[in-house]
Amino acid sequence: MPQAKELNITEADFDDLIARVAEEGGDPQVVETIKSAFLGDARLAEVDVQGATRRLIIYALRYGGRGLVWLLKFFSADAAQYVERVRVELAAYLERHRVWVVGQLTTFLVVTCGVPRPQAAKIAAKLVDLV
C-alpha cells in the first residue's frame, strides 16, 4: 500500500479521512488533492505539496479517525490526550491563524515594500502555503 513520503500516512489513512470528511458534509476533494500530492501524482506541482501538510493536519484534527491517530503519533502520550480533547478548537485556530498571517504579510509588503495590494496578497498567500 503506498505511503506518503516522510509522513508515514498510508493510502488507507487518507481514504478513511476522505470518507469522514464526506460523512460530515465537508469537501472531500481537498483531501483527495492532498492525497494525490503526497502519494506522488506527477501532475501536481511541488507548490501543491507545500502547505498541504498544514491542511492535512487541520483535516485530521477536525474529522478524526485514522488521520487523527496518525497525527497523535507525533506527540507524547499525555500530550496526545490533550490534543485529542481540544482537536476541533485547535483546527479552527490553525485555520484562523493562516488568514491572520497572510493579512499581516500582505500589509508588510504593501506598506513597507510598496508592493501593490493584489500582488502582495498573492505573494503572501503563496509564501504562507510554502511554510
C-alpha positions as CSV (number, residue, x, y, z in Angstrom):
1,M,0.0,0.0,0.0
2,P,1.5,3.4,-1.0
3,Q,2.7,5.7,1.8
4,A,3.2,9.4,1.8
5,K,6.9,10.3,1.8
6,E,8.3,11.3,5.3
7,L,4.8,11.4,6.8
8,N,4.1,7.7,7.2
9,I,0.5,8.2,6.4
10,T,-0.9,5.4,4.2
11,E,-3.4,5.5,1.4
12,A,-5.9,3.8,3.7
13,D,-5.4,6.6,6.2
14,F,-6.2,9.1,3.5
15,D,-9.2,7.1,2.4
16,D,-10.6,6.9,5.9
17,L,-10.2,10.7,6.3
18,I,-11.9,11.3,2.9
19,A,-14.8,9.2,4.0
20,R,-15.1,11.0,7.3
21,V,-15.0,14.4,5.6
22,A,-17.8,13.3,3.2
23,E,-19.9,12.0,6.1
24,E,-19.6,15.3,8.0
25,G,-20.6,17.3,4.9
26,G,-17.2,18.7,4.2
27,D,-15.4,18.9,0.8
28,P,-13.6,15.6,0.4
29,Q,-11.9,16.9,-2.8
30,V,-9.5,18.9,-0.7
31,V,-8.2,15.7,1.0
32,E,-8.2,13.9,-2.4
33,T,-5.9,16.6,-3.7
34,I,-3.6,16.3,-0.7
35,K,-3.6,12.6,-1.1
36,S,-2.6,12.9,-4.7
37,A,0.1,15.4,-3.8
38,F,1.6,13.2,-1.1
39,L,1.3,9.9,-3.0
40,G,3.1,11.2,-6.0
41,D,0.7,12.4,-8.6
42,A,3.1,13.8,-11.2
43,R,0.5,16.3,-12.4
44,L,0.7,18.3,-9.2
45,A,3.3,21.0,-8.9
46,E,5.8,21.0,-5.9
47,V,4.0,24.1,-4.6
48,D,0.8,22.0,-4.4
49,V,2.6,19.7,-2.0
50,Q,4.0,22.6,0.1
51,G,1.4,23.7,2.6
52,A,-0.6,20.5,2.1
53,T,0.8,19.2,5.4
54,R,-0.8,22.0,7.3
55,R,-4.1,21.4,5.6
56,L,-3.8,17.7,6.2
57,I,-3.2,18.3,9.9
58,I,-6.3,20.6,10.1
59,Y,-8.5,18.0,8.4
60,A,-7.1,15.2,10.7
61,L,-7.9,17.3,13.8
62,R,-11.3,18.3,12.6
63,Y,-12.5,14.9,11.3
64,G,-10.6,12.4,13.4
65,G,-10.3,8.8,12.6
66,R,-7.1,7.2,11.3
67,G,-5.8,10.6,10.3
68,L,-6.0,11.7,13.9
69,V,-4.4,8.5,15.1
70,W,-1.6,9.2,12.6
71,L,-1.2,12.8,13.9
72,L,-1.2,11.8,17.5
73,K,1.9,9.5,17.0
74,F,4.0,12.7,16.8
75,F,3.1,13.6,20.4
76,S,3.9,12.0,23.8
77,A,1.0,10.0,25.3
78,D,0.0,12.8,27.7
79,A,0.2,15.5,25.0
80,A,-1.8,13.3,22.6
81,Q,-4.6,13.2,25.2
82,Y,-4.8,17.0,25.3
83,V,-4.6,17.3,21.5
84,E,-7.4,14.8,21.2
85,R,-9.5,16.7,23.7
86,V,-9.1,20.1,22.0
87,R,-8.7,18.9,18.4
88,V,-11.7,20.8,16.9
89,E,-10.8,24.1,18.5
90,L,-7.1,23.6,17.5
91,A,-8.1,23.0,13.9
92,A,-10.2,26.2,13.9
93,Y,-7.4,28.2,15.4
94,L,-4.9,26.9,12.8
95,E,-7.2,28.0,10.0
96,R,-7.7,31.4,11.5
97,H,-4.0,31.8,12.1
98,R,-3.2,31.3,8.5
99,V,-5.6,34.0,7.5
100,W,-4.1,36.4,10.0
101,V,-0.5,35.7,8.9
102,V,-1.4,36.2,5.2
103,G,-3.1,39.5,6.2
104,Q,0.0,40.7,8.2
105,L,2.4,39.7,5.5
106,T,0.3,41.4,2.8
107,T,0.2,44.6,4.9
108,F,4.0,44.4,5.3
109,L,4.6,44.1,1.6
110,V,2.2,47.0,0.8
111,V,3.3,49.4,3.5
112,T,7.0,48.7,3.9
113,C,7.9,47.4,0.5
114,G,5.5,49.3,-1.8
115,V,4.1,46.2,-3.5
116,P,0.6,46.8,-4.9
117,R,-2.1,45.1,-2.7
118,P,-3.3,42.5,-5.3
119,Q,0.2,41.2,-5.9
120,A,1.1,41.4,-2.2
121,A,-1.9,39.3,-1.3
122,K,-0.9,36.6,-3.9
123,I,2.8,36.7,-2.7
124,A,1.7,36.4,1.0
125,A,-0.6,33.5,0.3
126,K,2.0,31.5,-1.6
127,L,4.7,32.2,1.0
128,V,2.5,31.0,3.8
129,D,1.5,27.9,1.9
130,L,5.1,27.1,1.3
131,V,5.8,27.0,5.1
